[in-house]
Amino acid sequence: MIGKSIIELGSVDSTNTYAGNILQKSDPEDGTVIWALKQSGGRGLNENKWESEPGKNLTFSIILCPGFLPPDRQFQLNKAISLGVFDFLNSLIPNLTIKWPNDIYVGVRKIAGILIENRIIGTRIKNSIAGIGININQTSFPHDIPNPVSLSQVLRYEIDLKEALINLCKYMDSRYSQLRSGDHIIIDHDYHHCLLGRDEWRIFTKRGKNFEGKIEGVDDYGHLLITDRKGTRSAFNLKEVEFHFDP
Ligand code: BTN
């Protein structure tokens, strides 16, 4: 169960790295959470840094053992984790979307990021580390972070971090249970429904060139499906396409 065991740390380089080290040495229970008040080397997607003011936000990793999921369906885990974070935030604030593949946005501002690292051995996902950073009580951000926002900036009050984490774990566990039970239709439907920019004409950039397109959804492998003005549908991976917020 997600959150049944929570390891609390004052300071660590990265909770994802810490979780990886635990997995090297022991056999932690599925759903074990590593939570740190401060990360000195928080990691984000594409080798970016994840910066978070110490003691203000949630920075944690969940150790998962989704051996029931074939490696070629690993994007389903990404969907379930994104939806768990989405559901928790959606219980508190409106205007949320999931920006493909797994950023959570409030309007045009990013409130949470997710970094999932899977260890695949043979034909099985041996374990996964789902690292999650959610801006909770931070009210000012470094200038080089594009369009950040925190929960307390929207709600206008401070949130108790531990209480939020325990509550969030319930939402995460419910989506992880759906995944374990094979409820892919619900997961696919909800992820599709929450996708930022779905069915809207937007400008995208591919290899430095702009084109107009409409997000149709994602394929089974997690590629983003975009149809252009000529009606051609293409599947893109993470580094291939950039999304612009202005229509
Ligand atoms: C992103 O949006 O680029 C993903 C950010 C993921 C950040 C979290 S914070 C907890 C965990 N530990 C890390 O080093 N990264 C993830």
py3Dmol code that shows the C-alpha trace and the ligand (Angstrom):
import py3Dmol

protein = """\
ATOM      1  CA  MET A   1       0.000   0.000   0.000  1.00  0.00           C
ATOM      2  CA  ILE A   2       1.362   3.417  -0.952  1.00  0.00           C
ATOM      3  CA  GLY A   3       2.323   5.398   2.149  1.00  0.00           C
ATOM      4  CA  LYS A   4       1.995   2.564   4.697  1.00  0.00           C
ATOM      5  CA  SER A   5       5.693   3.030   5.268  1.00  0.00           C
ATOM      6  CA  ILE A   6       7.095   6.576   5.046  1.00  0.00           C
ATOM      7  CA  ILE A   7      10.822   7.189   5.527  1.00  0.00           C
ATOM      8  CA  GLU A   8      11.296  10.828   6.566  1.00  0.00           C
ATOM      9  CA  LEU A   9      14.607  12.518   5.840  1.00  0.00           C
ATOM     10  CA  GLY A  10      15.778  15.994   6.808  1.00  0.00           C
ATOM     11  CA  SER A  11      18.150  16.428   3.910  1.00  0.00           C
ATOM     12  CA  VAL A  12      19.269  14.251   1.008  1.00  0.00           C
ATOM     13  CA  ASP A  13      20.760  14.738  -2.468  1.00  0.00           C
ATOM     14  CA  SER A  14      17.735  13.305  -4.292  1.00  0.00           C
ATOM     15  CA  THR A  15      14.971  11.075  -2.943  1.00  0.00           C
ATOM     16  CA  ASN A  16      15.044   9.148  -6.256  1.00  0.00           C
ATOM     17  CA  THR A  17      18.770   8.423  -5.804  1.00  0.00           C
ATOM     18  CA  TYR A  18      18.185   7.487  -2.151  1.00  0.00           C
ATOM     19  CA  ALA A  19      15.370   5.122  -3.189  1.00  0.00           C
ATOM     20  CA  GLY A  20      17.685   3.559  -5.797  1.00  0.00           C
ATOM     21  CA  ASN A  21      20.304   2.929  -3.111  1.00  0.00           C
ATOM     22  CA  ILE A  22      17.743   1.282  -0.810  1.00  0.00           C
ATOM     23  CA  LEU A  23      16.707  -1.008  -3.671  1.00  0.00           C
ATOM     24  CA  GLN A  24      20.337  -2.066  -4.180  1.00  0.00           C
ATOM     25  CA  LYS A  25      20.674  -3.145  -0.560  1.00  0.00           C
ATOM     26  CA  SER A  26      17.259  -4.394   0.542  1.00  0.00           C
ATOM     27  CA  ASP A  27      13.811  -5.418  -0.546  1.00  0.00           C
ATOM     28  CA  PRO A  28      11.478  -2.569   0.507  1.00  0.00           C
ATOM     29  CA  GLU A  29       7.719  -3.047   0.503  1.00  0.00           C
ATOM     30  CA  ASP A  30       5.767  -2.002  -2.599  1.00  0.00           C
ATOM     31  CA  GLY A  31       4.559   1.545  -1.934  1.00  0.00           C
ATOM     32  CA  THR A  32       7.344   2.655   0.422  1.00  0.00           C
ATOM     33  CA  VAL A  33       7.662   6.453   0.409  1.00  0.00           C
ATOM     34  CA  ILE A  34      10.940   8.370   0.835  1.00  0.00           C
ATOM     35  CA  TRP A  35      10.173  11.944   1.830  1.00  0.00           C
ATOM     36  CA  ALA A  36      12.769  14.692   2.287  1.00  0.00           C
ATOM     37  CA  LEU A  37      12.360  18.248   3.540  1.00  0.00           C
ATOM     38  CA  LYS A  38      15.409  19.299   1.575  1.00  0.00           C
ATOM     39  CA  GLN A  39      17.094  17.998  -1.569  1.00  0.00           C
ATOM     40  CA  SER A  40      20.548  19.295  -2.479  1.00  0.00           C
ATOM     41  CA  GLY A  41      20.511  17.675  -5.938  1.00  0.00           C
ATOM     42  CA  GLY A  42      16.866  17.269  -6.908  1.00  0.00           C
ATOM     43  CA  ARG A  43      16.577  15.824 -10.409  1.00  0.00           C
ATOM     44  CA  GLY A  44      14.013  16.571 -13.102  1.00  0.00           C
ATOM     45  CA  LEU A  45      13.210  15.294 -16.590  1.00  0.00           C
ATOM     46  CA  ASN A  46      15.848  15.598 -19.329  1.00  0.00           C
ATOM     47  CA  GLU A  47      18.667  16.001 -16.825  1.00  0.00           C
ATOM     48  CA  ASN A  48      17.156  19.234 -15.532  1.00  0.00           C
ATOM     49  CA  LYS A  49      17.485  20.209 -11.879  1.00  0.00           C
ATOM     50  CA  TRP A  50      14.443  20.261  -9.599  1.00  0.00           C
ATOM     51  CA  GLU A  51      14.757  23.246  -7.306  1.00  0.00           C
ATOM     52  CA  SER A  52      12.555  23.505  -4.246  1.00  0.00           C
ATOM     53  CA  GLU A  53      12.817  25.746  -1.187  1.00  0.00           C
ATOM     54  CA  PRO A  54      13.676  23.537   1.832  1.00  0.00           C
ATOM     55  CA  GLY A  55      10.727  22.764   4.125  1.00  0.00           C
ATOM     56  CA  LYS A  56       8.169  24.416   1.859  1.00  0.00           C
ATOM     57  CA  ASN A  57       7.163  21.768  -0.659  1.00  0.00           C
ATOM     58  CA  LEU A  58       6.654  18.047  -1.092  1.00  0.00           C
ATOM     59  CA  THR A  59       9.653  16.253  -2.572  1.00  0.00           C
ATOM     60  CA  PHE A  60       9.382  12.489  -2.301  1.00  0.00           C
ATOM     61  CA  SER A  61       9.751   9.199  -4.138  1.00  0.00           C
ATOM     62  CA  ILE A  62       7.570   6.115  -4.115  1.00  0.00           C
ATOM     63  CA  ILE A  63       9.162   2.702  -4.523  1.00  0.00           C
ATOM     64  CA  LEU A  64       6.869   0.499  -6.607  1.00  0.00           C
ATOM     65  CA  CYS A  65       7.045  -3.092  -7.783  1.00  0.00           C
ATOM     66  CA  PRO A  66       4.675  -3.171 -10.775  1.00  0.00           C
ATOM     67  CA  GLY A  67       5.740  -6.689 -11.848  1.00  0.00           C
ATOM     68  CA  PHE A  68       2.172  -7.164 -13.138  1.00  0.00           C
ATOM     69  CA  LEU A  69       2.794  -4.608 -15.915  1.00  0.00           C
ATOM     70  CA  PRO A  70       4.662  -5.708 -19.066  1.00  0.00           C
ATOM     71  CA  PRO A  71       7.571  -3.331 -19.848  1.00  0.00           C
ATOM     72  CA  ASP A  72       5.960  -2.258 -23.128  1.00  0.00           C
ATOM     73  CA  ARG A  73       2.966  -0.942 -21.116  1.00  0.00           C
ATOM     74  CA  GLN A  74       5.096   1.117 -18.724  1.00  0.00           C
ATOM     75  CA  PHE A  75       3.419   4.350 -19.831  1.00  0.00           C
ATOM     76  CA  GLN A  76       0.322   3.094 -17.968  1.00  0.00           C
ATOM     77  CA  LEU A  77       2.284   3.555 -14.738  1.00  0.00           C
ATOM     78  CA  ASN A  78       3.099   7.103 -15.798  1.00  0.00           C
ATOM     79  CA  LYS A  79      -0.623   7.716 -16.369  1.00  0.00           C
ATOM     80  CA  ALA A  80      -1.631   6.250 -12.994  1.00  0.00           C
ATOM     81  CA  ILE A  81       1.003   8.266 -11.098  1.00  0.00           C
ATOM     82  CA  SER A  82       0.092  11.491 -12.927  1.00  0.00           C
ATOM     83  CA  LEU A  83      -3.599  10.895 -12.202  1.00  0.00           C
ATOM     84  CA  GLY A  84      -2.892  10.246  -8.500  1.00  0.00           C
ATOM     85  CA  VAL A  85      -1.182  13.644  -8.190  1.00  0.00           C
ATOM     86  CA  PHE A  86      -3.901  15.230 -10.325  1.00  0.00           C
ATOM     87  CA  ASP A  87      -6.716  13.747  -8.158  1.00  0.00           C
ATOM     88  CA  PHE A  88      -5.123  15.004  -4.942  1.00  0.00           C
ATOM     89  CA  LEU A  89      -4.693  18.539  -6.280  1.00  0.00           C
ATOM     90  CA  ASN A  90      -8.114  18.463  -7.924  1.00  0.00           C
ATOM     91  CA  SER A  91      -9.661  17.789  -4.504  1.00  0.00           C
ATOM     92  CA  LEU A  92      -8.352  21.229  -3.474  1.00  0.00           C
ATOM     93  CA  ILE A  93      -8.161  23.506  -6.534  1.00  0.00           C
ATOM     94  CA  PRO A  94      -9.733  23.891 -10.018  1.00  0.00           C
ATOM     95  CA  ASN A  95      -8.253  24.440 -13.531  1.00  0.00           C
ATOM     96  CA  LEU A  96      -5.849  21.508 -13.455  1.00  0.00           C
ATOM     97  CA  THR A  97      -4.503  19.649 -16.460  1.00  0.00           C
ATOM     98  CA  ILE A  98      -1.769  17.119 -17.167  1.00  0.00           C
ATOM     99  CA  LYS A  99       0.801  18.429 -19.606  1.00  0.00           C
ATOM    100  CA  TRP A 100       2.100  15.430 -21.503  1.00  0.00           C
ATOM    101  CA  PRO A 101       3.755  13.314 -20.334  1.00  0.00           C
ATOM    102  CA  ASN A 102       3.424  14.055 -16.620  1.00  0.00           C
ATOM    103  CA  ASP A 103       3.577  17.692 -15.529  1.00  0.00           C
ATOM    104  CA  ILE A 104       0.618  19.009 -13.576  1.00  0.00           C
ATOM    105  CA  TYR A 105      -0.514  22.521 -14.495  1.00  0.00           C
ATOM    106  CA  VAL A 106      -2.895  25.064 -12.998  1.00  0.00           C
ATOM    107  CA  GLY A 107      -3.923  27.090 -16.041  1.00  0.00           C
ATOM    108  CA  VAL A 108      -0.578  27.911 -17.700  1.00  0.00           C
ATOM    109  CA  ARG A 109       1.518  27.430 -14.565  1.00  0.00           C
ATOM    110  CA  LYS A 110       3.332  24.307 -13.411  1.00  0.00           C
ATOM    111  CA  ILE A 111       2.524  23.065  -9.911  1.00  0.00           C
ATOM    112  CA  ALA A 112       4.065  19.571  -9.962  1.00  0.00           C
ATOM    113  CA  GLY A 113       6.608  17.461 -11.818  1.00  0.00           C
ATOM    114  CA  ILE A 114       7.191  13.722 -11.905  1.00  0.00           C
ATOM    115  CA  LEU A 115      10.319  11.705 -12.666  1.00  0.00           C
ATOM    116  CA  ILE A 116       9.745   7.964 -13.035  1.00  0.00           C
ATOM    117  CA  GLU A 117      12.725   5.629 -13.256  1.00  0.00           C
ATOM    118  CA  ASN A 118      11.971   2.004 -14.143  1.00  0.00           C
ATOM    119  CA  ARG A 119      14.338  -0.922 -13.690  1.00  0.00           C
ATOM    120  CA  ILE A 120      13.549  -3.579 -16.258  1.00  0.00           C
ATOM    121  CA  ILE A 121      15.051  -7.041 -15.950  1.00  0.00           C
ATOM    122  CA  GLY A 122      14.304  -9.447 -18.789  1.00  0.00           C
ATOM    123  CA  THR A 123      10.615  -9.198 -19.576  1.00  0.00           C
ATOM    124  CA  ARG A 124       9.599  -7.662 -16.247  1.00  0.00           C
ATOM    125  CA  ILE A 125       9.597  -4.294 -14.555  1.00  0.00           C
ATOM    126  CA  LYS A 126      11.563  -5.244 -11.448  1.00  0.00           C
ATOM    127  CA  ASN A 127      10.876  -1.953  -9.717  1.00  0.00           C
ATOM    128  CA  SER A 128      10.044   1.689 -10.334  1.00  0.00           C
ATOM    129  CA  ILE A 129      10.909   4.854  -8.512  1.00  0.00           C
ATOM    130  CA  ALA A 130       8.247   7.515  -8.929  1.00  0.00           C
ATOM    131  CA  GLY A 131       9.778  10.834  -7.857  1.00  0.00           C
ATOM    132  CA  ILE A 132       7.268  13.603  -7.272  1.00  0.00           C
ATOM    133  CA  GLY A 133       7.794  17.297  -6.596  1.00  0.00           C
ATOM    134  CA  ILE A 134       4.758  19.438  -5.740  1.00  0.00           C
ATOM    135  CA  ASN A 135       4.954  23.141  -4.988  1.00  0.00           C
ATOM    136  CA  ILE A 136       2.994  23.501  -1.772  1.00  0.00           C
ATOM    137  CA  ASN A 137       3.890  26.538   0.376  1.00  0.00           C
ATOM    138  CA  GLN A 138       6.605  28.287  -1.666  1.00  0.00           C
ATOM    139  CA  THR A 139       5.607  31.832  -2.609  1.00  0.00           C
ATOM    140  CA  SER A 140       8.603  33.098  -4.556  1.00  0.00           C
ATOM    141  CA  PHE A 141      10.567  31.189  -7.152  1.00  0.00           C
ATOM    142  CA  PRO A 142      13.909  31.689  -8.940  1.00  0.00           C
ATOM    143  CA  HIS A 143      13.474  33.668 -12.168  1.00  0.00           C
ATOM    144  CA  ASP A 144      14.770  30.867 -14.391  1.00  0.00           C
ATOM    145  CA  ILE A 145      11.896  28.526 -13.462  1.00  0.00           C
ATOM    146  CA  PRO A 146       9.232  29.005 -16.151  1.00  0.00           C
ATOM    147  CA  ASN A 147       5.727  29.776 -14.829  1.00  0.00           C
ATOM    148  CA  PRO A 148       5.753  28.041 -11.435  1.00  0.00           C
ATOM    149  CA  VAL A 149       2.866  28.152  -8.978  1.00  0.00           C
ATOM    150  CA  SER A 150       2.215  26.613  -5.570  1.00  0.00           C
ATOM    151  CA  LEU A 151      -0.879  25.283  -3.877  1.00  0.00           C
ATOM    152  CA  SER A 152      -0.781  28.007  -1.226  1.00  0.00           C
ATOM    153  CA  GLN A 153      -0.573  30.721  -3.896  1.00  0.00           C
ATOM    154  CA  VAL A 154      -3.881  29.457  -5.275  1.00  0.00           C
ATOM    155  CA  LEU A 155      -5.554  28.648  -1.946  1.00  0.00           C
ATOM    156  CA  ARG A 156      -4.134  31.658  -0.069  1.00  0.00           C
ATOM    157  CA  TYR A 157      -3.369  29.626   3.034  1.00  0.00           C
ATOM    158  CA  GLU A 158      -0.518  27.385   4.181  1.00  0.00           C
ATOM    159  CA  ILE A 159      -0.794  23.625   3.993  1.00  0.00           C
ATOM    160  CA  ASP A 160       0.559  21.109   6.516  1.00  0.00           C
ATOM    161  CA  LEU A 161       3.091  19.085   4.528  1.00  0.00           C
ATOM    162  CA  LYS A 162       2.736  15.795   6.396  1.00  0.00           C
ATOM    163  CA  GLU A 163      -1.051  15.909   6.275  1.00  0.00           C
ATOM    164  CA  ALA A 164      -0.902  16.675   2.543  1.00  0.00           C
ATOM    165  CA  LEU A 165       1.497  13.777   1.935  1.00  0.00           C
ATOM    166  CA  ILE A 166      -0.699  11.284   3.798  1.00  0.00           C
ATOM    167  CA  ASN A 167      -3.765  12.483   1.911  1.00  0.00           C
ATOM    168  CA  LEU A 168      -1.924  12.368  -1.402  1.00  0.00           C
ATOM    169  CA  CYS A 169      -0.766   8.785  -0.748  1.00  0.00           C
ATOM    170  CA  LYS A 170      -4.441   7.728  -0.553  1.00  0.00           C
ATOM    171  CA  TYR A 171      -5.120   9.161  -3.998  1.00  0.00           C
ATOM    172  CA  MET A 172      -1.927   7.579  -5.358  1.00  0.00           C
ATOM    173  CA  ASP A 173      -2.835   4.210  -3.865  1.00  0.00           C
ATOM    174  CA  SER A 174      -6.271   4.293  -5.392  1.00  0.00           C
ATOM    175  CA  ARG A 175      -4.841   4.859  -8.918  1.00  0.00           C
ATOM    176  CA  TYR A 176      -2.119   2.242  -8.345  1.00  0.00           C
ATOM    177  CA  SER A 177      -4.831  -0.247  -7.311  1.00  0.00           C
ATOM    178  CA  GLN A 178      -6.707   0.528 -10.544  1.00  0.00           C
ATOM    179  CA  LEU A 179      -3.517  -0.194 -12.462  1.00  0.00           C
ATOM    180  CA  ARG A 180      -2.916  -3.443 -10.581  1.00  0.00           C
ATOM    181  CA  SER A 181      -6.514  -4.552 -11.260  1.00  0.00           C
ATOM    182  CA  GLY A 182      -6.034  -3.873 -14.979  1.00  0.00           C
ATOM    183  CA  ASP A 183      -8.609  -1.051 -15.106  1.00  0.00           C
ATOM    184  CA  HIS A 184      -6.862   0.415 -18.144  1.00  0.00           C
ATOM    185  CA  ILE A 185     -10.048   1.746 -19.717  1.00  0.00           C
ATOM    186  CA  ILE A 186     -10.660   4.067 -16.744  1.00  0.00           C
ATOM    187  CA  ILE A 187      -7.007   5.128 -16.544  1.00  0.00           C
ATOM    188  CA  ASP A 188      -6.842   5.797 -20.301  1.00  0.00           C
ATOM    189  CA  HIS A 189     -10.115   7.716 -20.248  1.00  0.00           C
ATOM    190  CA  ASP A 190      -9.163   9.897 -17.281  1.00  0.00           C
ATOM    191  CA  TYR A 191      -5.642  10.647 -18.557  1.00  0.00           C
ATOM    192  CA  HIS A 192      -7.034  11.558 -21.986  1.00  0.00           C
ATOM    193  CA  HIS A 193      -9.691  13.750 -20.388  1.00  0.00           C
ATOM    194  CA  CYS A 194      -7.085  15.671 -18.328  1.00  0.00           C
ATOM    195  CA  LEU A 195      -4.563  16.269 -21.150  1.00  0.00           C
ATOM    196  CA  LEU A 196      -3.574  19.911 -21.570  1.00  0.00           C
ATOM    197  CA  GLY A 197      -4.371  21.235 -25.044  1.00  0.00           C
ATOM    198  CA  ARG A 198      -6.355  18.183 -26.181  1.00  0.00           C
ATOM    199  CA  ASP A 199      -8.463  18.885 -29.269  1.00  0.00           C
ATOM    200  CA  GLU A 200      -7.242  22.503 -29.459  1.00  0.00           C
ATOM    201  CA  TRP A 201      -5.279  23.988 -32.340  1.00  0.00           C
ATOM    202  CA  ARG A 202      -1.831  24.955 -31.001  1.00  0.00           C
ATOM    203  CA  ILE A 203       1.629  25.786 -32.251  1.00  0.00           C
ATOM    204  CA  PHE A 204       4.263  23.073 -31.808  1.00  0.00           C
ATOM    205  CA  THR A 205       7.968  23.132 -32.628  1.00  0.00           C
ATOM    206  CA  LYS A 206       9.708  20.192 -34.226  1.00  0.00           C
ATOM    207  CA  ARG A 207      13.440  20.438 -35.023  1.00  0.00           C
ATOM    208  CA  GLY A 208      13.279  24.246 -34.824  1.00  0.00           C
ATOM    209  CA  LYS A 209      10.259  24.504 -37.138  1.00  0.00           C
ATOM    210  CA  ASN A 210       6.802  25.575 -36.007  1.00  0.00           C
ATOM    211  CA  PHE A 211       3.656  23.815 -37.117  1.00  0.00           C
ATOM    212  CA  GLU A 212       0.021  23.998 -36.187  1.00  0.00           C
ATOM    213  CA  GLY A 213      -1.511  20.891 -34.729  1.00  0.00           C
ATOM    214  CA  LYS A 214      -4.052  19.402 -32.426  1.00  0.00           C
ATOM    215  CA  ILE A 215      -3.283  16.901 -29.640  1.00  0.00           C
ATOM    216  CA  GLU A 216      -5.452  13.812 -30.157  1.00  0.00           C
ATOM    217  CA  GLY A 217      -4.096  11.786 -27.230  1.00  0.00           C
ATOM    218  CA  VAL A 218      -1.275   9.336 -26.630  1.00  0.00           C
ATOM    219  CA  ASP A 219      -0.558   5.898 -28.081  1.00  0.00           C
ATOM    220  CA  ASP A 220       0.092   2.733 -26.026  1.00  0.00           C
ATOM    221  CA  TYR A 221       3.796   3.583 -25.804  1.00  0.00           C
ATOM    222  CA  GLY A 222       3.183   7.085 -24.485  1.00  0.00           C
ATOM    223  CA  HIS A 223       3.945   8.953 -27.704  1.00  0.00           C
ATOM    224  CA  LEU A 224       1.994  12.173 -28.137  1.00  0.00           C
ATOM    225  CA  LEU A 225      -0.389  12.007 -31.103  1.00  0.00           C
ATOM    226  CA  ILE A 226      -0.705  15.280 -32.990  1.00  0.00           C
ATOM    227  CA  THR A 227      -2.736  15.884 -36.157  1.00  0.00           C
ATOM    228  CA  ASP A 228      -1.585  18.749 -38.361  1.00  0.00           C
ATOM    229  CA  ARG A 229      -3.694  21.058 -40.577  1.00  0.00           C
ATOM    230  CA  LYS A 230      -3.328  18.619 -43.499  1.00  0.00           C
ATOM    231  CA  GLY A 231      -4.927  15.904 -41.398  1.00  0.00           C
ATOM    232  CA  THR A 232      -1.714  13.896 -40.957  1.00  0.00           C
ATOM    233  CA  ARG A 233      -1.404  12.285 -37.571  1.00  0.00           C
ATOM    234  CA  SER A 234       2.119  11.762 -36.161  1.00  0.00           C
ATOM    235  CA  ALA A 235       3.433  10.200 -32.958  1.00  0.00           C
ATOM    236  CA  PHE A 236       6.141  12.094 -31.094  1.00  0.00           C
ATOM    237  CA  ASN A 237       8.468  11.180 -28.263  1.00  0.00           C
ATOM    238  CA  LEU A 238       9.541  13.549 -25.520  1.00  0.00           C
ATOM    239  CA  LYS A 239      12.529  15.176 -27.183  1.00  0.00           C
ATOM    240  CA  GLU A 240      10.893  15.526 -30.599  1.00  0.00           C
ATOM    241  CA  VAL A 241       8.260  18.137 -30.005  1.00  0.00           C
ATOM    242  CA  GLU A 242       7.755  21.295 -28.003  1.00  0.00           C
ATOM    243  CA  PHE A 243       4.395  22.705 -27.031  1.00  0.00           C
ATOM    244  CA  HIS A 244       3.503  26.413 -26.926  1.00  0.00           C
ATOM    245  CA  PHE A 245       0.931  27.776 -24.553  1.00  0.00           C
ATOM    246  CA  ASP A 246      -0.237  30.676 -26.677  1.00  0.00           C
ATOM    247  CA  PRO A 247      -2.823  29.504 -29.200  1.00  0.00           C
TER     248      PRO A 247
END
"""
ligand_1 = """\
16
BTN
C 10.259 17.405 -13.753
O 9.239 18.066 -13.854
O 11.259 17.650 -14.445
C 10.302 16.248 -12.782
C 10.633 16.711 -11.409
C 10.681 15.611 -10.360
C 11.166 16.135 -9.038
C 11.047 15.126 -7.933
S 11.325 15.853 -6.346
C 11.387 14.284 -5.609
C 12.124 13.376 -6.567
N 13.557 13.416 -6.338
C 14.208 13.959 -7.373
O 15.434 14.137 -7.429
N 13.341 14.289 -8.336
C 11.977 13.944 -7.987
"""
view = py3Dmol.view(width=600, height=400)
view.addModel(protein, "pdb")
view.setStyle({"model": 0}, {"cartoon": {"style": "trace"}})
view.addModel(ligand_1, "xyz")
view.setStyle({"model": 1}, {"stick": {}})
view.zoomTo()
view.show()
